[in-house]
Amino acid sequence: MASAHGLANLFKSTLREIEYDEQISDRDLNNLASHPKAAALLEWLCGNITSDNTLATEELKRFNILKERQQVLEGASLREALSQAEHTNPGQDLTDDELRWCIM
């Protein structure tokens, strides 16, 4: 396990990579990283959270707009759309246009 200071710096670097906008003080991060259970979580986050599996600020804004317009599928509606998509093109990846067609 890295030192508390080293882990705090690694976590700050991870936050920059995923474009996290909120400010967290060095003191707070060092305190958090000095607790064993929190340090284990921070290490896991640093090893698993990247810009590839998080939404950038602009993507999150667009998602929130879609959600406000009730254009985000969840639960049963999402499962139904995915089921229809699978029946349309079994075993193949769908384009965005094909996915839009499935939910219309």
C-alpha positions as CSV (number, residue, x, y, z in Angstrom):
1,M,0.0,0.0,0.0
2,A,1.3,3.5,-0.9
3,S,2.0,6.1,1.8
4,A,-0.9,8.3,2.7
5,H,0.7,11.3,0.9
6,G,1.5,9.3,-2.2
7,L,-2.0,7.8,-2.3
8,A,-3.6,11.3,-1.9
9,N,-1.5,12.5,-4.8
10,L,-2.5,9.5,-6.9
11,F,-6.1,10.1,-6.1
12,K,-5.8,13.8,-7.1
13,S,-4.3,12.7,-10.4
14,T,-7.2,10.3,-10.9
15,L,-9.7,13.0,-10.2
16,R,-7.9,15.3,-12.8
17,E,-8.0,12.5,-15.4
18,I,-11.8,12.1,-15.0
19,E,-12.3,15.9,-15.1
20,Y,-13.7,16.0,-11.6
21,D,-14.4,19.7,-10.9
22,E,-14.8,19.9,-7.2
23,Q,-11.9,21.0,-5.1
24,I,-10.7,18.7,-2.3
25,S,-8.0,20.0,0.1
26,D,-4.7,18.3,0.4
27,R,-5.3,18.1,4.2
28,D,-8.6,16.3,3.7
29,L,-7.2,13.9,1.1
30,N,-4.2,13.1,3.3
31,N,-6.5,12.5,6.3
32,L,-8.7,10.2,4.2
33,A,-5.7,8.3,2.8
34,S,-4.3,7.7,6.3
35,H,-7.3,5.6,7.3
36,P,-6.8,1.9,6.3
37,K,-10.3,1.2,5.0
38,A,-10.5,4.5,3.2
39,A,-7.0,4.0,1.8
40,A,-8.1,0.6,0.4
41,L,-11.1,2.2,-1.3
42,L,-8.9,5.0,-2.7
43,E,-6.4,2.5,-4.1
44,W,-9.3,0.6,-5.8
45,L,-10.7,3.8,-7.2
46,C,-7.3,4.9,-8.6
47,G,-6.8,1.5,-10.2
48,N,-10.3,1.2,-11.7
49,I,-11.7,4.6,-12.4
50,T,-10.6,6.2,-15.7
51,S,-11.9,8.6,-18.3
52,D,-12.9,5.6,-20.3
53,N,-15.5,4.5,-17.7
54,T,-16.8,7.9,-16.4
55,L,-18.7,10.7,-17.9
56,A,-16.9,13.9,-18.7
57,T,-18.5,17.2,-17.5
58,E,-20.1,17.9,-20.9
59,E,-21.3,14.3,-21.2
60,L,-22.9,14.5,-17.8
61,K,-24.6,17.8,-18.7
62,R,-26.0,16.2,-21.9
63,F,-27.1,13.1,-19.9
64,N,-29.0,15.3,-17.4
65,I,-30.8,17.1,-20.2
66,L,-31.9,13.8,-21.6
67,K,-33.0,12.7,-18.2
68,E,-35.0,15.9,-17.7
69,R,-36.7,15.3,-21.0
70,Q,-37.4,11.7,-19.9
71,Q,-35.4,10.3,-22.7
72,V,-33.3,8.0,-20.6
73,L,-34.4,4.4,-20.5
74,E,-34.2,2.6,-17.2
75,G,-35.5,-0.6,-15.6
76,A,-38.1,-2.5,-17.7
77,S,-38.0,0.0,-20.6
78,L,-34.3,-0.4,-20.9
79,R,-34.5,-4.2,-20.8
80,E,-37.2,-4.2,-23.4
81,A,-35.2,-2.0,-25.8
82,L,-32.1,-4.1,-25.4
83,S,-34.2,-7.3,-26.0
84,Q,-35.6,-5.8,-29.2
85,A,-32.1,-4.7,-30.3
86,E,-30.8,-8.2,-29.7
87,H,-33.6,-9.7,-31.8
88,T,-32.9,-7.2,-34.6
89,N,-29.2,-8.0,-34.9
90,P,-28.3,-11.1,-32.9
91,G,-24.6,-11.2,-31.9
92,Q,-23.8,-7.8,-33.6
93,D,-23.1,-4.4,-32.1
94,L,-25.7,-1.8,-33.0
95,T,-25.1,1.7,-34.2
96,D,-26.5,4.6,-32.4
97,D,-29.2,5.0,-35.1
98,E,-30.2,1.4,-34.7
99,L,-30.5,1.8,-31.0
100,R,-32.7,4.9,-31.4
101,W,-34.9,3.0,-33.8
102,C,-35.4,0.3,-31.1
103,I,-36.6,2.7,-28.5
104,M,-39.0,4.7,-30.7
